[in-house]
Amino acid sequence: MGDKNLREQSIRRPAKALSARFVETVSKPGKYFDGQGLFLRVNSNGSRQWVQRITIRGKRCELGLGSPPAVSLATARRLALENRGKAMLGGDPLAEKRKEREGLTFAQATDRYLAVKLTEFRNEKHRQQWRSTLDRYAAPVIGTKQVSEIEVQDVLRVLEPIWKDKTETASRLRGRIENVLSWATVAGHRKGDNPARWKGNLSEMLPKPSKVAKAGNQPALALGDVSRWWADLAQREGMAARALEFLTLTAARSGEVRGATWDEIDFGNGAKSLALETPGAIWTIPASRMKNGRAHRVPLSSEAIALLKSLPRLDGSPYVFFAPRGGMLSDMSISAVMRRMQEAQVMAGGTGYLDPTSQRPAVPHGLRSTFRQWAAERGFPRDMAEIALAHFIGSEVERAYQRSDMLDRRREMMAAWANFVRGDATNNGKVLYMAERE
């Protein structure tokens, strides 16, 4: 495409350098100079690239320095200054760049990409998952391969072995590979289409995730097995078993329970003492630890309060459910309790605790589905049950007007749920929530 088609306007700014805001917003095709040979080229298709005009060993040439926003104005200026220094000392930054492009492997590209992008994640678990999935599945297959040589068939070799059995993981992995290769393209280490792109690419080679996923939900505990399972759990010792009990009573996620600290527990009227057992006890999970990024209040039933009263405290550890060395319990510790319970049942000649639909052994996260089914069958309002699970309700407009989290009404619901879990013969949590109270 020639200069006429691009309709570039050479705009020199010798007295006024570019600003970060200008770089972020400029869209008109042209060459925008920053000084010292550095300029931003904006093409008619909207693409942008940093370019440096420099003389290397007596020959004038242009060096590509990447594209914004991946390469910021400050970074481009630093790279341009480094290149000028190398050229003045007789070096050849252009040859170095070519050599670097030729030798960048997928593993190296992953390291460089994650060094910047992982800071965007608030949740430490998400940061670990990003790294672990790429290291576990992608690195053994394409880790040593140059990003410039990675093609669709290479990505398929990574995804196909797990696409049907671990569909959700494979789908996320595909997106992460796509992001790394997209960064490599923008940074100038590869050219052409992204081989990990789904639409119009891998979508023609792999079945849709929704068609091959075994189940949309985690295996849940059947309502008829809840009280038997709860009695079995009560016989288990250890902090992980107590954490699983608290998870069940509160319908919370594993990470929320494992990260719970004593400062988040309010035993009513602002009291922080375990000696006070009031009906107004609340567990407030801060927004930083919530999946939806919003603080969540959990009304604590008398059973949940009694559980908290029975727990020891470890000096120097803020966690309610602490690991042996005082840190947070691992993600696998709670799951291991349910797995051992299932194995013990099978060894005793039983079927254990199976999801009534998929017939797979129930897992901790599936207990939230069990709670949701119970709430629906007992007639509790849908919105109230969804709020208990910390799910968004309705559209953004509806949520803007729905300011209440129904805390007092949810307190009654969680008390009924605790009765049901314990198998209380007096009502067993079976009393319907009357429609006129909604």
Stockholm file with secondary structure:
# STOCKHOLM 1.0

chainA/1-438         MGDKNLREQSIRRPAKALSARFVETVSKPGKYFDGQGLFLRVNSNGSRQWVQRITIRGKRCELGLGSPPAVSLATARRLALENRGKAMLGGDPLAEKRKEREGLTFAQATDRYLAVKLTEFRNEKHRQQWRSTLDRYAAPVIGTKQVSEIEVQDVLRVLEPIWKDKTETASRLRGRIENVLSWATVAGHRKGDNPARWKGNLSEMLPKPSKVAKAGNQPALALGDVSRWWADLAQREGMAARALEFLTLTAARSGEVRGATWDEIDFGNGAKSLALETPGAIWTIPASRMKNGRAHRVPLSSEAIALLKSLPRLDGSPYVFFAPRGGMLSDMSISAVMRRMQEAQVMAGGTGYLDPTSQRPAVPHGLRSTFRQWAAERGFPRDMAEIALAHFIGSEVERAYQRSDMLDRRREMMAAWANFVRGDATNNGKVLYMAERE
#=GR chainA/1-438 SS CCHHHHTCCEECCSSSCCCHHHHHHCCSSEEEEEETTEEEEECTTSCEEEEEEEEETTEEEEEECCCTTTSCHHHHHHHHHHHHHHHHTTCCHHHHHHHHHHHCBHHHHHHHHHHHHGGGCSCHHHHHHHHHHIIIIIHHHHTTSBGGGCCHHHHHHHHHHHHTTSHHHHHHHHHHHHHHHHHHHHTTSCCSSCTTCTTTTGGGTSCCHHHHCSCSSCCCCCGGGHHHHHHHHHTCCSHHHHHHHHHHHHTCCHHHHHTCBGGGEECSTTCCCTTCCCTTCEEEECGGGSTTSSCEEEECCHHHHHHHHHCCCCTTCCBSSBCTTSSBCCHHHHHHHHHHHHHHHHHTTSCCSBCTTTCCBCCTTHHHHHHHHHHHHTTCCHHHHHHHTTCCCSCHHHHHHCCCCCHHHHHHHHHHHHHHHHTCTTTTTCCCCCGGGC
#=GC SS_cons         CCHHHHTCCEECCSSSCCCHHHHHHCCSSEEEEEETTEEEEECTTSCEEEEEEEEETTEEEEEECCCTTTSCHHHHHHHHHHHHHHHHTTCCHHHHHHHHHHHCBHHHHHHHHHHHHGGGCSCHHHHHHHHHHIIIIIHHHHTTSBGGGCCHHHHHHHHHHHHTTSHHHHHHHHHHHHHHHHHHHHTTSCCSSCTTCTTTTGGGTSCCHHHHCSCSSCCCCCGGGHHHHHHHHHTCCSHHHHHHHHHHHHTCCHHHHHTCBGGGEECSTTCCCTTCCCTTCEEEECGGGSTTSSCEEEECCHHHHHHHHHCCCCTTCCBSSBCTTSSBCCHHHHHHHHHHHHHHHHHTTSCCSBCTTTCCBCCTTHHHHHHHHHHHHTTCCHHHHHHHTTCCCSCHHHHHHCCCCCHHHHHHHHHHHHHHHHTCTTTTTCCCCCGGGC
//
